[in-house]
């Protein structure tokens, strides 16, 4: 698996605020749902209902023994017709060019915003750097040649029991396949493997 990470913490970059709500959604359904406290609220996430591997990932990342919790997520199929630039970039990142693997014409992608539960890790950019070095090193050893993990560290503000400033991690998992079904299968397998790495208790200490 190709695994990379970067930082988006400039003044003009967005800050993840938790809790959040989408002002453009009159129903009020697009908002932060604390799946640690209310795991059955997964039923209120259409993305999770539509894509069971995403639901499985959210359940695992918010479980009692998980070192992180989630704030936002989404998943979407990639096609040359509808996502030309994003698809082309993924092919380039994975060294798969138009003339190289002609039957690879579909992709699938997702992102999950996560935050570390341990306050000392949440507040420390240095610890995020260390964690990401370990995470991407372990992910790179996974045998998923058609998948990519792209991690972005960004500032975060949490105000659940009082305001806290720190950092969040946006996890992008993307995969290619020779048809839509294969692309989604490759994505699901890669996402499951990344979630297992994140839940590994040694990640924070190795």
Order of alpha helices (4+ residues) and beta strands (2+ residues): beta-beta-alpha-alpha-beta-alpha-beta-alpha-alpha-beta-beta-alpha
